Amino acid sequence: MNLNENIKTNITNSSVDSESSIYKKSVDSESSTYKKKDINAFIKKEGNLYSVKENSSNSNNDTVYSKESTASSLQDTRNENRTKKKRYELEKRKVLNMLINENIAVGYTSMTEMYFKQLLKVEGTSLTKEVINLIYAEHFDNPEILQKITEVMSNLDYDELYPTNTILALGMTNHTDINVQEAAIAAYEKWDDKRNLKFLKNINYTADWIEDYANSVIDYLESC
């Protein structure tokens, strides 16, 4: 091989080695880039998974807390209702004892009436209505108690007890005892409210004299 050919061969080999080196560096560089991308992708993926797990854990904790909060709220409501029922029962017994032992006469202020007025002032309408409802419901078969409670109720603040008072009076007008019916009609007369005409006009009265009394109250309310 002559000198020129040797030089060409060396140049060719050098070129190949150079290209090979450049290619290798390029591959290494790309490989390094891919590795960095893979690592970044892995870190991101793991980070997201951790975030999801963390959020999931927090969500589960929130759910548990929510259930515990709901259960606690329901328990509080039950306890509150039990307390109210005990209070209603206590006040009902007090009033019932007064009704039994007191002679309640029309036109006179009774101790029971005074107690109810104080109850309305201090405790409000809710408790007062409930006590009256309980007495009516539990003693509907006792005409004497019904007459007394109707007379007392007719003297209490009408607007505060409306419409409970008018509905209870309606029930009394259909009672088998004629004296209970009379007490209810007398209450309607005392309340002086035309809205009660619809009740008085739609009752099957059991005696002529009680029907005459009801008609006189109807005439009075219509003339007001």
HELIX and SHEET records of a PDB file:
HELIX    1   1 LEU A    3  ASN A  101  1                                  99    
HELIX    2   2 MET A  111  GLU A  123  1                                  13    
HELIX    3   3 THR A  125  GLU A  138  1                                  14    
HELIX    4   4 PRO A  143  SER A  154  1                                  12    
HELIX    5   5 TYR A  158  LEU A  161  1                                   4    
HELIX    6   6 THR A  164  THR A  173  1                                  10    
HELIX    7   7 ILE A  178  TRP A  191  1                                  14    
HELIX    8   8 LYS A  194  ASN A  196  5                                   3    
HELIX    9   9 LEU A  197  LEU A  200  1                                   4    
HELIX   10  10 ASP A  208  SER A  223  1                                  16    
END                                                                             
